[in-house]
């Protein structure tokens, strides 16, 4: 989840991704990843130099996190490891989220890109090929 801090430190006057000085600035904090696992890697409150994002970049950061989570699980699956996307419902959920990420990136007018749309398309193709070869769920 996002944590909006109306008392952003004076050093946080610009978005760390796009450099815009729009407010409010937000930071990403403790939460759950796409597969429901706890994460503490983007900017926990104990971080000495947390990253602050404008609304648009904050949304992209969340998309980026989900993209990375899905990619890591597809990579695990591809190398024969246990993966959260082994279950057909999770693979379908990941497929739908990637399509959503692709659509959201396509509608963005910002020049700041935290995710390369080509990478999303490539991963989406990998997931679709997996989904096509997975046994049908009942």
Order of alpha helices (4+ residues) and beta strands (2+ residues): beta-beta-beta-beta-alpha-alpha-alpha
